Amino acid sequence: PPRMSAPAHHLLPWFGTCVPASPRTRGHAEMPLHRQVAGDGAGGGADLSLNPLYASTAERTPVPKRRIPQVGLDPDVAYQVVRDELILDGNARLNLATFVTTWMEPQAELLMSVAADKNIVDKDEYPQSAEIERRCVDILADLWHAPAEGGGLGTSTTGSSEAAMLAGMAMKWRWRQRAGGAGGNRPNLVLGSNAQICWEKFCRYWEVEPRLVPMQIGRLHLTADEAVRRCDENTIGVVAILGSTQDGSFEPVAEIGAALDALESGGGPSIPVHVDAASGGFVAPFVQPDLEWDFRVPRVASINASGHKYGLVYPGVGWVVWRRHEDLPEDLVFHVNYLGGMMPTFSLNFSRPGAQVIAQYYCLLRLGFEGYRRVQQAALDVASHLSSTIAGLGPFELLTDGHELPVFAFRLKPDVTRYTVFDVSEALRKHGWQVPAYNLPPDLEDVAVLRIVVRNGFSRDLADALLADLRHEITLLEHVPAPIPPQYARHPFHH
């Protein structure tokens, strides 16, 4: 071995360890000599266990897919079997159809793994998780300007759909109380035809008549006049959408509230407003703080939002908040104690994962008001860049431009007949982009559009890559004989 007394200038760093260099290496390289260790050859010692994963028996034979296998698999093999199938999914980051969060910080993912085994409904066993849920409700109630005294009652849910149904149930129960049992009258709910399908489900499941306001060119969502025109004494409420899934637009909550105020002051019924802020509830407070859509509008009784959309949390978590305790009828709340303590609960689902609630709290702490503002403004800037560039490409015209929610819809101009928006959507899939094409709701079923949702993690560079692919595919489509045979067209996107 080299002498430790070697001169200091011959010390060479190797991963932080100083190894002295021998002066003999200056002239020529020495060939090291090694002696075979007994028992370490091909025929001696312990045999090395060789089990190449893809050459194992399980990987060389089909794995049952519609029935449970008779004998289980090695954990590494089971993992790889499932993991390989997931490769066939689309890339979530390139999915411009979904509103759902597809990127979170590693620290948030770590917190979710730590909390993966927590049942958020078990508040007696996990009191701190319950406290964190309560803090999230308080933060959202404050963000949405609930009354400081006696206001801001709420809960987490599995998503905005469950939150909307809970709010709908509360409206129906309050209507029955106002109507003294309602007799044989059938309740109704007023909303635009652009509303999420969860409201159609609510009306069907809870036997409420949906009074849908159809869309028109120039009026793609609910307006105050159209809403009031459909209200009567059996209307349980009006649903205003803050961020339509069809085109990203905000419905005029304050105007709808004022029109209902005028209806009541003129001798009409008192009808509450529920704001479905599934997407806009985590956008408008930060980038349009002066827009009055929340509990600042006196007619607003409840608000729901998706934490797993622009709340920036992986699916699934939603939130619903009521203005006052009396807006949630007490007989809808159940009190159970079999998990160890008396707990009030109002939900369609009982057991739910607590990890997403913990992640929501992380995001609120990590980003703060200014952080959320920067994230949402960045998304709006990218959406504005995309929409303005697409409008200038030639064949497209915008229905919305993404200045309210970072979401916009566009269609082909009437003189473009060689291809359809469905062809454009299919062409972009070749590059991995998932840009949905679909027909608008009544009365615009004959209008087909493309929609782009910009989320956190969709950068300006990715946007430019999408635009480059879109230009390329438009050029190709313009040289394809028209019309494209329908048997080659894919089915339209379904919400």
N, C-alpha and C positions, 0 to 999 in steps of 0.2 A: 504493500500500500504506500501511497505517497507520504512523505514526511510532513508532519504538521508544522514543521519549521520553515516550510517553503515561503519565499518572499510574498508579501501581501499583494503585490501587483499581479501575481499569478492566480489569485482567487477568482473563480468564474461563478457568477450567480446562476443557479438552476432552480426555478420555482421558489426563490427566496432562500435557498440553502447555498452556502459558499462551498464549492468543491475545489480543493487545490489542484492545480495542473502540474504534471511532472515535466521538468525541463527536458526529459528525454523525448517528449512528443514534438520538440521543435525540429529535430532532424529527420526522423522517419516514424511511420506508424508501426506499432507493434501488433502482432497477431496474438490475441488472447488464446490460451489453451484451456480447454474444459475437460473434465473427467466425468464419464458417465456415472450417475448415481445409481447404486444397486436398487433394483425393484422399481425403477422409474422408466424402464424401457417398454417396448410393445408387449412383452410377455410377462412382465412382473408388476407388482403393486396393485392398488385398487383400480378396477376398470372405470373409466369415465362414462357416466350415464349419457348416452346420446339419444335424444328424442326430438328430432326436427319436427316443428309444429305442423307444417303442411304435409309431412310424410307420415303423420300419426294415423292410426286406424280410423279415428273419428273424422279426420279431415279428408280421408280418401273414400269415405262412404257417405251417402246422403244422411243428413240429420233430419229427423221428423219435424215437420212444420205445422201440422194440423192436429197433432196429438202429442202427449207427453212421452218422451223416450222411456223405454223400459229401464235403462241404466243411465245414470247421469254422466256428465262429461267432466274432464279435468277443468279446473277453473280457467286456466290459460286458454284452453281450446274453446270453452264456452264464450269467453270474452272475445276471442278472435272471430268466431263464427258470427256473433252479433255485430261486432265492429265492422267486419267486412261488408255486411249487408247495408250498414249505414253509409258506406261510401257511395252507394247508389242514389242517396238523397241529393237534392240540390244544395248549393252553397248558401247558407243562411245569410251571409253578408251581402250576397248579390240578389237577394230576394227583395225586390222593390214592390211586391204586392202586400207584404205584411206590415202591420203597424207595431208588431211585437219586437221587443228589445232583442238584439242579436249579439251585443257586445257589452261586457262588464269588466271592470278592473279585476286583476288577479286577487286582490285583497277581498273584494266582494264575493268572488267565487269561493275563496277559502272560508269565509264566514258562513256561506251557505252550506258547505260541506260539514262544518262544525255543528250547524243547527239542523242537519238533514233528518235527524231522528226525533225532532221535537214536534209534538202535536199541539198546534196553537190553541185548540179549543180546551186543552187540559190546563186551565189557568191555575189550578191548585198545585199541580206538580211542577209547572214551569212559570212561577210567578214573575220572574224578571222578563221573560218573553211577553207575558201579558202586559207588563208595564211598558215595554217597548211598543207594543201594539197601541196602547192607550196614548203614548206620546205621539205616535204617527197621526192618530185621529185628531189630537189637539193641534198639531202643526197644520194639518190640512184645514181644519175648521178655522184657524186663524188666517191661513193663506186665502181662504175663500170668504173671509169677513163675516163669520157667524157671530151672532150677538155675544158679547163678553159675559153677560150674566145669563145663566140658564140655557145656553145654546151649545151647539156643536156635539150632539149625540151621534155616534157613528160606530162602524165596525169594519174590519177587513173582510174580504170575501175571496173566493177562488178566481174572480175576475170581474170585469164590468158587467157581464151578462147576469151573474147572480146578483150583483149590487143593484142593477136596474130592476130586476124582478122583486127584490125586497122593497125598493122604493115604490114600485107599482102596487104591491100588496098593501103597503101603508096608505096609499092614496085611495085604494078601493075600500079599506076598512073605515077610513075617515069619512068617505062618501056615505057609507051605510049608516054611520053615526049621525051625520047631518040629515039624512033622509029618513031617519027613524026606522031603519030596517029595510027600506027601499021597496017593500012589498014585492010585486011581480015585475018591477021595472028592471030593464037590463042596463047595466052601466056601460059607458063608452069612454074611450080615450082618444084625444085629438093629437095627431102628430103628422109629420111629413112622410111622403112615400119613400124618402131617402133614408129613413131611420134604420138602425141596425136590426137584423132579423130577431134579436133577442126580444124586441118589443112585440113582434108578430107572435113569437112563442108565448110571451106573457099573456097576450089577449086570448090566445087559443086555450092555454092551460087553465086560466082563471076566469074564463067565460066573460070576457069584456069585449065589447064591439070596438074594433079599430076604425076610427074615422080618419082616413088617410087623405092628406092634401096632395094631389098629383103635381108632378113637376111640369114646368113649361120652359121653353127657351127664354132666357132672361129672368126666370124665377126658378132656380134649382133647389130651393128649400122653403121651409115654412115661413110665412109672413104673419104679422099681427092680424091683418084683416081676414085672411083665410082661416086662421085659427079660431077667431071669435065667431065667425059665420057658422061654424060647426058645433059650437058649444050649446048645451042646454042644461036643465036641472039634473040630468043623469050623467053628466060629464065628471069623471073622477079627477081629471087633470089634463094639462097640456104638456107635452114633452117637447122641449127645445133642445136641438142638437148643437153642441159646441165642438164642431169639427166633424163634418159629414164624412163617412167612409167613401162616399161616391166621388166627392170632388174636393174635400178638405175645407169647405166653407163653414163659417160660423152663422148660426141663425140668430136673429135680433132679439135676444132675451129681454132686454129692457123695454123694447117696443111691445113685445107680446105681453109683458107684465102690465104695462100702462093701459093697453087695450082691455085686459081683463079687469083692471081697476075701474075703468069707465063702464064696463058691462055691469059690475056689481053696484056701482053708484047709481046706475040707471034702473035699479030694481031687479037686475039679473042675479044669477047664482054666484056664489063665491067659489072660484075654481083655482086651485093651486097650480104652480108651475114646477115641474121637475126638469132639471138640466142634466141631460146625458152628456157629460164632459169626459167621456171615455178617453179621448185624445187631447182635447183642448184644456182640460183641467190642470194639466201640468205644463202647459205652454203659455196660455194667455196671462196668468198672473206675473210671469217673468218678462215677457216681451211686449205686452199690452196692458200694463198695470192700471191704466185709466179706463179701460173698457169695463163697463158695468154689466156683468152677466151672472154674478154669483149672489150671495146673500145680501149684497147691497141693494138688490132689487127686492122690495118687500114681498112680492108675490111668490118668490122662489122658496119652496118648502124643503127641497132636498136636492142633493147633487151626487152623482156617481162619477168615478174616474177609474182608469186602469193604471195600476202601478207598473204593470208589465208593458205598457206602451211608452208614452213620453215621460212616465215616472222613472224610466231607465232601469227597471228590474227585469230579470228573466221571468218567464211565465211560470205560474200564474198567481197574480194577486190583484185584487180590486179593492175599492174603497167606496163607502156610501156614508154620507153625513146628512143629518137632518138639522133644520134651523133651530127647532125647539124640541124639548122632550115630548110635548103634547102632539107633535107632528108624527110621532111613532106610537100608535095605539098600544097600550100596555098588554092587551090580550094577545098580541103577536109575539111577545117575548116569553120564552120558556125558561124555567128555573130548574136546573138539574143538579144532582149532588153525587151521582154514582162514581165520578172520577175523583172524589175525595173532598169536595167542598161545594157549597151552594153557589152556582154560577148562572147568571142570566145569559141566554144565547138567542140570537135571531139570525137564522141562516137556513138555506136549503140543504146544505151539506153540513155534516157534523165534524168529523175528523178532517183536519186540513194541515198541510205542512207549514211549519213555522219559519222555514228558511227564507222564504220570499219576504215575509214581514220584517225579519232581521235585516235582509238586504235593502229593503226600502228605507229603514232607519239609517243604515250605513250611507246610502246615497244622500239623504237629507243632511246628515252631519258632514259628510265628505265634501259636498258641493256647496251647500249653503245657497242663499238666494242668488248671490252673484254668480256662483258656479252654474246653477241651472239656467240663469239668464244667458251666460256665454254659450252653453251647450245648445240651447234652443235657438239662439240667434244664429249660431253657426249653421244649424240645419236649415233655417229660413234663408240664409245667404246662398247655400248650395242649391236649394229649391228654386230660388229666384234666378240664379245663373242657368240652371237647366231649362226652366220654362221659357226664359227669354231667348235662349239659343235655339230651342226646339221651334219656337214661334217663327224664327228667322230662317229655318231650313227650307221652307217652301210649301210642302204638302200638308202641313198641320195648322190647325187653329186651336187656341186655348179656350177652355171653358172656365178655368180658374188658373191663377198664376202662382199659388203657394205663398201668398203674403200674410195669410191668417194662420193656417196650419201649414207646416212644410210638406204639403201634399197638393198635387195639382192634376187635373184631368185635361186631356186634349183629344181631338178627333181629326180625321182627314177632311180636307176641304171637299165640297160637293163635286168639284171638277176632277178629283182623283178617283178613277174608276178601275185602274189596272190591278189594284190590290186593296185589301181591307186592313183594318186595325188588327184583326186576328192573324193575318199574314205577317204583320210587323211583329206582333208578340211572339209568334212561332219562330221567326227569323232570329230574333234576339236570343232565344233559348240556345241556339247553336254556340253562343259565346258565354253561356252560363247565366245570362240575365233573365230574371223572372219579372216581366212587366205585364200585368194583367190587362186583358181586353174583355169588355163586357158591354151589354146593353143597359141603358139607364132604366129606372123604374117608371111606372105609369105617370104621366101620359107620354113619355118619351122613349118607349120601347124600341122605336126604330132608329134611335141614335146610339151608335156604338162608339165607345171611347177607350183610350188607354189611360192608365193612372200610374203615377210614380209617387211613392212614399219615401221621403228622405228621413233617415233616423240617425241617431248618434253613431258614429263609426263610418258613415258614408261620406267620404272626404271629397274635396274638390278634384283631386286626382282621379278617384274612381268615377266621379261624374263626367270628367273629360274622356275617360276610357269608354264609358257608356255612349257618349255623344259620337265618338269616333266609330264605334260599332254600328250605331244607328244610321249614320251617314252612309257607311259602307253597304248596309242592308237595303237602304232606300234605293241606292244606285242599282243594286242587283234586281230589286223588285220592279223597278221601272223598265227593265229589259226582259221581264218574264212575260210570255204570251198571256193575255188576259181573256177571260177571267181564270183564276187558278181553280182547278177542279175541286169541288166541295169535298170529295172523299179524302183529299189530302189535308184539309183544314182540321185543326184541333177543336175540341169543344171549348166554348168560352169559359173564362174564369168565373168561379162561383164564390160568393162571399161566405 
